[in-house]
Amino acid sequence: MLKTFFDSLGFFGSLSLSLFIFTLGVFWIAGIAGITLPVDGGKRKYNTWQVAIAVLIPIYPIVWMISDIIAQYRFMKNN
């Protein structure tokens, strides 16, 4: 697979594409971990459907994580 990227995109293209795909995979796992993270007190804050969507649709946890970062930034900015 990387050989095909290398043949069509060159060295820097295949390197950047591989790093981008790896970063998306890490963000996907981090988003799933964030969705399933319990809030203070041990109560879970997620629904079962959220976890199912996060596993089946990889872009959902990434979008959820970005929206959670924005919400936390606004909360910290107001306090």
PyMOL commands that set and color helices and strands:
alter all, ss='L'
color gray80, all
select helices_A, chain A and resi 2-36+48-56+59-78
alter helices_A, ss='H'
color red, helices_A
deselect
rebuild
show_as cartoon
